Amino acid sequence: MDKEKIKAAVRMLLEGIGEDPDREGLLETPDRIARMCEEVYGGLYEDAASHLAKQFTVDNNEMVIEKDITFYSMCEHHLLPFYGKAHIAYIPNGKVVGLSKLARTVDVYARRAQIQEKMTSQIADALEESLSPKGVMVMIEAEHTCMTMRGIRKPGSKTVTTVTRGAFKEDFELQKMFMQMVKN
């Protein structure tokens, strides 16, 4: 990440909107934004597979669900935040990962300029590639500030995306069970 380019761009943005980047309240803003970008876009420099590599053998091949994983991301169209909850289910094929690894996988993809639809697929793909489970289902519910604070201005509206792979794609009862467990 090139912090000097980010700082220069923030100064230009401030000037472009008619602000004085040298006034007291804005003097350190370019540096603050550059440091924030390291955190907010840090997922660009992470590989989800590294978090999913540590696996444990299990005899139980029943559904595993991690729900209500809070995330914050940035809309790649407007560079405004979208945030919400991710819900992940998979049916192990003899291997599971630690539950924190599912949340870390969400963060890898959330911490970059992103669209929700792609993020949902990326999470499912990472689980499928790393675990080779019998099935995966991912659902993301998010509020997009590009829709709530500008443009159409509809606060409280949520976008829901789902992706199914393997057994979940074929078995509507599994999907229904996942949805019921997520909603309870």
N, C-alpha and C positions, 0 to 999 in steps of 0.2 A: 504494500500500500504506500502510495507516495503522499506523505503528509504535506509536503511543501506545495504540491499541486492543489491539494484540497484547500489549504489556507489561502492560496492565491484566488481560487475559484470563489470562496466565500467572500473575500474582499470585493471581488468583482460583482457578485450578487448583491451585496449590501449597497454598493455604489449604484448598481442598476435599478434598485428599487427606490433610490433617492436618499439613502441613509449615508451618514458619515462614518466610515469604518474606524476613524481615529477618535471618535468621541468616547468618553470614559466607559460607558456601559457596553460598548461594542469592541473596545480595544483588544480584548483577549478572546473574542468570539471565534475568529478563524482557528485559533489553536484548540479551543474547546471542541469545535465541530470536527476537526481532524482527529482528535482523540476519541470522540464519540463514534466516528466512522470505523475505527479499529474494532470497537465493540459491536456496533450494529451490523456491520458487514463482515465480521470475522468468520462467518460460515463459509465464505468463499475459499478460505485457506484450510478447511478441514475436510476430511474424508469420513463419511458416515461409517464405512466399512471398518475403520479403526476402532470405533466404539462398539461395533457389533461382533468383533473378532473373539472376544472372551465369551465362550459358550459352555453350558453345562449339560450333561447327559441326563435325560429323564425317561421314565417309563410311561408317564402320563402324557398322552397326546390329545388332551382336551384343550378347549379354547383358552387362551391367555388374553386378558384385556387390561390395558392401561388407559384410563379415561381421564378427562379433564386436565390434560397437559397444557398449561398456559404457555402461550408463545406471543412474541411480538415480531413483526416483519415489516418490510418496506415495499410498498407498491412500486413496481418498476416503471409504471406509466407516469406517476406523479411524484414519486419519492416522498410519499406521505405514508404514515403507519397504517397497518392493519393488524389486528390482534384478536385473539380468541382462545379457543380450546381445540386441541387435537385429541382424537380417540383412536386407539390402535388395538386391533385384535389379530392374533395369528394362531394357527393350529400347528403346534410343534411336530416335527418329523424326527423325534428323538433328541432334539437340542433346543435349549432355551437360552436367553440372555438375561442378565440382570435388568431389573425394571428401570433403573436409572439410565440404562443404555437406550431405552426407547425414547425417553425424554431428551437425551443428548442427540439422538438422531433427528428429532423434531427441530431442535435448535440449530443443527448444522444447516438445514434447509431454510429455516426461518430467518437466520441471520445473513441475509443477502437481499439484493433487490430481486423481487420475486412476484409471481402471480399465484394466487391461492390454488388454482387448478393444477398448475405444474408442481407446486409444493406437495400436494396430496399424492400425486403419482410418484414423485421422487422418494417419499417416505416408504410407500408400498414397495417400490422397486428395490430400495436398499435392503429392506427386510427379506424380500424374496431372494435376492442375490446372495446375501450373507448367511441366511438360515436355511434356505431351501425348505420352507414350511409347506404343510399340506394346503394352506390357504392363508390369505392376508386380507384384512379389510381396514381401511383408514377413512375416517370422517373428520372433517375440519369445519368448525363453525367460527366465523369471524365477522367483526365489524370493520369496515373500511372507511378511514377518515377521508379518503378522496371522494367518498359518496356522502359522508355525513357532515363535513364542515365546508365543502365547496360543491360546485356543480348542482346536483339535484337536491342536496341538503336534506337527507332523510335519516336523522339520528335514530339509533336503535335498530335499524334494519341489519339483518345478518345474511351472510352468504354461506351456504352449506354445500360442501363438495364431498363426494365419496368415491373411493376406488376399491374395486374387488379384484382379487386374484385367486386362482386355484379353486379350492372347495367353496369359497364364498361366492365366487362368480356363478357357480352352478346350483347352489343350494339356497333357495330363498328362505328356508326355515333357519339356517345359520345366520343369514342377514337379519332376519326378524329378531332372533335371539340377541344378536349384537346390539341392534337398535333399542330393544327393551332394556338391556343392561346399561347402556349409555344414558338412557333417559331416567333411570332410577337412581 
